[in-house]
Amino acid sequence: QVQLVESGGGLVQPGGSLRLSCAASGSSSEHLMRWFRQAPGKERELVASITSVGLTNYADSVKGRFTISRDNAKNTVYLQMNNLKPEDTAVYYCNAFRSFPYGAYWGQGTQVTVSE
């Protein structure tokens, strides 16, 4: 069982930066870690992922602006978000996934609002 707690959301102006953190209770070092987001009236979408060995992948909409990283010693995953745009406004969720043995866990979400 893995419990995830996100932090670091808030209100930022366009062009600004935020860093989200996702702290896991219990070891998450073998899990694929992902950040999703969900804007009002829209489906939840995958933003970025990082494997247990550090391979990363990004949605086209955030490439070059967002960076996902992990510190397995601290059981923490980060999402550095630069040059934020109003369309980045959403609740951001952390997800831990492992296929065998199966496990999929979600955090409670953290609100990111990009506005003047």
C-alpha positions as CSV (number, residue, x, y, z in Angstrom):
1,Q,0.0,0.0,0.0
2,V,1.3,3.4,-1.0
3,Q,-0.2,6.7,0.2
4,L,0.5,9.8,-1.8
5,V,0.3,13.4,-0.6
6,E,0.7,16.3,-3.1
7,S,1.8,19.8,-2.2
8,G,3.1,23.0,-3.9
9,G,0.0,24.1,-5.8
10,G,-1.2,27.7,-5.7
11,L,-2.0,30.8,-7.7
12,V,0.6,32.1,-10.1
13,Q,0.7,34.6,-12.9
14,P,1.2,33.6,-16.6
15,G,4.9,33.0,-17.2
16,G,5.5,32.0,-13.6
17,S,6.8,28.8,-12.1
18,L,5.7,26.3,-9.5
19,R,7.1,23.0,-8.2
20,L,4.8,20.3,-7.1
21,S,5.8,17.5,-4.8
22,C,4.4,14.1,-4.2
23,A,5.5,12.4,-1.0
24,A,4.8,8.6,-0.8
25,S,4.5,6.7,2.4
26,G,6.1,3.4,2.0
27,S,8.5,2.6,-0.8
28,S,7.5,3.8,-4.3
29,S,10.9,3.2,-5.8
30,E,9.7,0.4,-8.0
31,H,6.6,2.2,-9.2
32,L,6.0,4.2,-12.3
33,M,5.2,7.6,-11.1
34,R,2.9,10.0,-13.0
35,W,1.3,13.4,-12.8
36,F,-2.2,13.9,-14.2
37,R,-4.3,16.9,-14.3
38,Q,-8.0,17.6,-14.6
39,A,-9.5,21.0,-15.5
40,P,-13.1,21.9,-14.9
41,G,-15.4,20.1,-17.4
42,K,-12.5,18.1,-18.9
43,E,-11.3,14.6,-18.6
44,R,-8.2,13.8,-16.5
45,E,-5.1,13.8,-18.7
46,L,-1.6,12.5,-18.3
47,V,1.0,15.3,-18.0
48,A,4.2,13.5,-17.3
49,S,5.6,10.1,-16.2
50,I,8.9,8.8,-14.8
51,T,9.9,5.1,-14.6
52,S,11.8,3.6,-11.7
53,V,15.0,4.1,-13.5
54,G,14.3,7.7,-14.5
55,L,13.0,7.5,-18.0
56,T,10.6,10.3,-18.6
57,N,7.7,11.1,-20.9
58,Y,5.6,14.3,-21.4
59,A,2.4,15.4,-22.9
60,D,3.0,17.5,-26.0
61,S,1.3,20.5,-24.3
62,V,4.0,20.7,-21.6
63,K,7.2,19.6,-23.3
64,G,9.9,22.0,-22.8
65,R,8.1,23.7,-19.9
66,F,7.6,20.9,-17.3
67,T,10.2,18.6,-15.8
68,I,9.4,15.5,-13.8
69,S,12.0,14.0,-11.4
70,R,12.1,11.6,-8.5
71,D,14.2,11.1,-5.4
72,N,13.8,7.5,-4.4
73,A,15.7,8.0,-1.2
74,K,13.0,10.4,-0.1
75,N,10.1,8.6,-1.8
76,T,9.2,11.9,-3.5
77,V,8.4,12.8,-7.0
78,Y,8.5,16.4,-8.3
79,L,7.0,18.3,-11.2
80,Q,8.8,21.6,-12.0
81,M,6.5,23.8,-14.0
82,N,7.9,26.8,-15.8
83,N,6.4,29.3,-18.2
84,L,2.9,28.5,-16.9
85,K,-0.1,29.3,-19.0
86,P,-3.7,29.9,-18.1
87,E,-4.6,26.6,-19.8
88,D,-2.4,24.8,-17.2
89,T,-5.0,25.6,-14.6
90,A,-6.2,22.3,-13.2
91,V,-6.1,20.0,-10.2
92,Y,-2.9,18.1,-10.4
93,Y,-2.8,14.5,-9.2
94,C,0.1,12.2,-8.4
95,N,-0.2,8.5,-9.3
96,A,1.9,5.5,-8.5
97,F,1.5,2.4,-10.6
98,R,3.1,-1.0,-10.6
99,S,1.9,-3.9,-12.8
100,F,3.2,-6.8,-10.7
101,P,2.2,-7.2,-8.1
102,Y,-0.5,-4.8,-9.2
103,G,-0.9,-1.5,-7.4
104,A,-2.4,1.8,-8.4
105,Y,-2.6,4.7,-6.0
106,W,-3.7,8.3,-6.2
107,G,-3.1,11.4,-4.2
108,Q,-5.8,13.9,-3.2
109,G,-4.8,16.5,-5.7
110,T,-3.4,20.0,-5.5
111,Q,-4.9,23.0,-7.3
112,V,-2.8,25.0,-9.7
113,T,-4.3,28.3,-11.0
114,V,-2.6,30.4,-13.6
115,S,-4.2,33.8,-13.8
116,E,-3.4,37.5,-13.8
